[in-house]
Amino acid sequence: MPGHTGSNKVEYIKLIKNSPSKNMEYIFLGLTFIVSVLLIVFAVKPTIDTVLTINKEIKEKERVVLALDSKINALSKLDGQYLENEEKFEDLTLIFPTAGNFSLMLSNVEAVVSRNGFILGSVNFSEYDDETYDIAASTLMPWTMRLAVSGKKSGFQNLLKDLEGMPMFPVIERVNYSDKVDEDGFTSYSLTLRIYHVENKLFYQ
């Protein structure tokens, strides 16, 4: 009979282990674990996303700061260069004038023409209307200057070089001339030059 009693105990233990209440406990523990993991994941994910977003914003701000530092350094260097050459820059208002005031251009043209042995007949300024000019400039705008000169053919090439070598950087676009020579051996020429001015009247202020 003692052996039979031991066998009953083993069977009883097996029944307890395999009882429906024990299985439900395991299921409950499993579900509890899964729910806990999901809660942790959903709770941590926004934090991780926030940290990643903050890191990204920090890197972007660092990039912007570096770019600003670079620009500030460049502006500081330009400011230093300007102070060193301030007297030279004072003449820019005459070289590239506003409101169509080409007084410096006129005085230089007359000197260049006379130096090359030519006679200045007339000078005319007008707004630039050549559609072939397609260079976009935010500050300098083109104007047209027309010259009527007369002189000997031998000095004409040097005249053109001196005109384009002036500090206003004019560009000779057209040259017309007469096939007749007067009693002094002079030929008449008509020159069209592209010059520049500053459209913004407050640019130098």
C-alpha positions as CSV (number, residue, x, y, z in Angstrom):
1,M,0.0,0.0,0.0
2,P,2.8,2.5,0.6
3,G,3.9,2.2,-3.0
4,H,0.4,2.9,-4.1
5,T,0.3,6.0,-1.9
6,G,3.5,7.4,-3.5
7,S,2.0,6.9,-6.9
8,N,-1.0,8.8,-5.9
9,K,1.2,11.7,-4.8
10,V,3.0,11.8,-8.1
11,E,-0.3,11.8,-10.0
12,Y,-1.6,14.5,-7.7
13,I,1.4,16.7,-8.4
14,K,1.0,16.2,-12.1
15,L,-2.6,17.2,-11.9
16,I,-1.7,20.4,-10.0
17,K,1.0,21.3,-12.6
18,N,-1.3,20.6,-15.5
19,S,-4.4,22.1,-14.0
20,P,-6.4,24.7,-16.0
21,S,-5.8,27.3,-13.3
22,K,-2.0,26.8,-13.7
23,N,-2.3,27.1,-17.5
24,M,-4.3,30.3,-17.1
25,E,-1.6,31.7,-14.9
26,Y,1.0,31.0,-17.5
27,I,-1.1,32.6,-20.1
28,F,-1.7,35.6,-17.9
29,L,2.0,36.0,-17.2
30,G,2.8,35.7,-20.9
31,L,0.2,38.4,-21.8
32,T,1.5,40.6,-18.9
33,F,5.0,40.3,-20.3
34,I,3.9,41.1,-23.9
35,V,1.9,44.1,-22.7
36,S,4.8,45.3,-20.6
37,V,7.2,45.1,-23.5
38,L,4.7,47.0,-25.8
39,L,4.2,49.6,-23.2
40,I,8.0,50.0,-22.8
41,V,8.5,50.2,-26.6
42,F,5.7,52.7,-27.1
43,A,6.9,54.8,-24.1
44,V,10.5,54.8,-25.2
45,K,10.0,55.3,-29.0
46,P,8.8,58.9,-28.7
47,T,11.8,59.7,-26.5
48,I,14.2,58.1,-29.0
49,D,12.5,60.0,-31.8
50,T,12.8,63.2,-29.8
51,V,16.5,62.6,-29.1
52,L,17.2,61.9,-32.8
53,T,15.3,65.1,-33.8
54,I,17.2,67.2,-31.3
55,N,20.5,65.7,-32.5
56,K,19.6,66.5,-36.1
57,E,18.6,70.1,-35.1
58,I,21.9,70.5,-33.2
59,K,23.9,69.4,-36.2
60,E,22.0,71.8,-38.5
61,K,22.5,74.7,-36.1
62,E,26.2,73.8,-35.9
63,R,26.4,73.9,-39.7
64,V,24.6,77.3,-39.8
65,V,26.9,78.7,-37.1
66,L,30.0,77.6,-39.1
67,A,28.5,79.2,-42.3
68,L,27.8,82.4,-40.4
69,D,31.3,82.4,-38.9
70,S,32.7,82.0,-42.4
71,K,30.6,84.9,-43.7
72,I,31.5,87.1,-40.8
73,N,35.2,86.4,-41.3
74,A,34.9,87.2,-45.0
75,L,33.0,90.5,-44.3
76,S,35.6,91.4,-41.7
77,K,38.4,90.9,-44.3
78,L,36.4,93.0,-46.9
79,D,35.9,95.7,-44.3
80,G,39.6,95.8,-43.6
81,Q,40.4,95.9,-47.3
82,Y,37.9,98.7,-47.8
83,L,39.5,100.8,-45.0
84,E,42.9,100.3,-46.5
85,N,41.7,101.5,-49.9
86,E,38.9,103.9,-48.9
87,E,40.4,106.8,-50.8
88,K,40.4,104.8,-54.0
89,F,36.8,103.8,-53.6
90,E,35.7,107.4,-53.4
91,D,36.2,107.7,-57.2
92,L,33.7,104.8,-57.8
93,T,30.8,107.3,-57.8
94,L,32.3,108.9,-60.9
95,I,33.5,105.7,-62.6
96,F,30.1,104.1,-62.3
97,P,27.8,107.0,-61.7
98,T,24.1,107.1,-60.8
99,A,21.4,109.2,-62.6
100,G,23.3,109.2,-65.9
101,N,26.0,111.6,-64.7
102,F,28.9,110.6,-67.0
103,S,31.1,113.7,-66.4
104,L,34.2,111.7,-65.7
105,M,33.6,109.7,-68.8
106,L,33.3,112.8,-70.9
107,S,36.5,114.4,-69.6
108,N,38.4,111.1,-70.2
109,V,36.9,110.6,-73.7
110,E,37.9,114.1,-74.8
111,A,41.5,113.6,-73.5
112,V,41.9,110.2,-75.2
113,V,40.5,111.4,-78.5
114,S,42.8,114.5,-78.6
115,R,45.9,112.4,-77.5
116,N,45.5,110.2,-80.5
117,G,45.2,113.1,-83.0
118,F,41.5,112.9,-83.5
119,I,38.8,115.5,-83.3
120,L,35.7,114.9,-81.2
121,G,32.6,115.9,-83.1
122,S,29.8,114.8,-80.8
123,V,28.9,112.7,-77.8
124,N,25.5,111.1,-77.1
125,F,24.2,109.0,-74.2
126,S,21.1,106.9,-74.2
127,E,19.6,103.9,-72.5
128,Y,20.9,100.5,-73.7
129,D,18.5,98.8,-76.1
130,D,20.6,96.0,-77.6
131,E,18.6,92.8,-77.2
132,T,21.8,90.7,-77.7
133,Y,23.1,91.8,-74.3
134,D,22.0,89.1,-71.9
135,I,24.4,89.4,-68.9
136,A,22.5,89.7,-65.7
137,A,24.0,92.1,-63.2
138,S,22.4,93.1,-59.9
139,T,24.2,96.5,-59.6
140,L,25.8,97.7,-62.8
141,M,23.5,98.4,-65.7
142,P,24.5,99.1,-69.4
143,W,24.1,102.4,-71.2
144,T,25.0,103.4,-74.7
145,M,27.5,106.1,-75.7
146,R,27.9,107.2,-79.3
147,L,31.0,109.2,-80.5
148,A,31.6,111.0,-83.7
149,V,35.3,111.5,-84.3
150,S,37.5,112.3,-87.3
151,G,41.2,111.6,-87.8
152,K,43.8,109.7,-89.7
153,K,43.4,106.0,-90.3
154,S,46.9,105.3,-89.0
155,G,45.9,106.3,-85.4
156,F,42.5,104.7,-85.3
157,Q,43.6,101.3,-83.9
158,N,45.4,103.1,-81.0
159,L,42.3,105.2,-80.4
160,L,40.2,102.1,-80.0
161,K,42.7,100.5,-77.5
162,D,42.8,103.7,-75.4
163,L,39.0,104.0,-75.3
164,E,38.6,100.4,-74.1
165,G,41.5,100.9,-71.6
166,M,39.7,103.7,-69.7
167,P,38.9,103.1,-66.0
168,M,35.1,103.0,-66.8
169,F,35.7,99.7,-68.8
170,P,33.7,100.7,-71.9
171,V,33.1,98.1,-74.6
172,I,33.2,99.1,-78.3
173,E,30.3,97.4,-80.0
174,R,30.0,99.1,-83.4
175,V,32.3,101.1,-85.7
176,N,31.0,102.9,-88.8
177,Y,33.2,105.0,-91.0
178,S,33.0,107.1,-94.2
179,D,34.9,106.1,-97.3
180,K,35.6,109.7,-98.0
181,V,38.7,111.6,-96.9
182,D,38.6,115.4,-96.3
183,E,41.3,117.8,-97.4
184,D,43.3,117.2,-94.2
185,G,43.4,113.5,-94.8
186,F,40.8,112.8,-92.0
187,T,38.2,110.1,-92.1
188,S,35.0,110.3,-90.2
189,Y,34.1,107.6,-87.7
190,S,31.0,106.8,-85.7
191,L,31.6,104.6,-82.6
192,T,29.0,102.9,-80.3
193,L,30.2,102.0,-76.9
194,R,28.6,100.1,-74.0
195,I,29.2,101.8,-70.7
196,Y,27.9,101.1,-67.2
197,H,26.1,103.0,-64.4
198,V,24.6,102.1,-61.1
199,E,20.8,102.0,-61.3
200,N,20.2,102.3,-57.5
201,K,20.7,106.0,-56.6
202,L,21.3,105.2,-52.9
203,F,24.0,102.6,-53.7
204,Y,26.9,104.7,-52.5
205,Q,25.2,106.0,-49.3
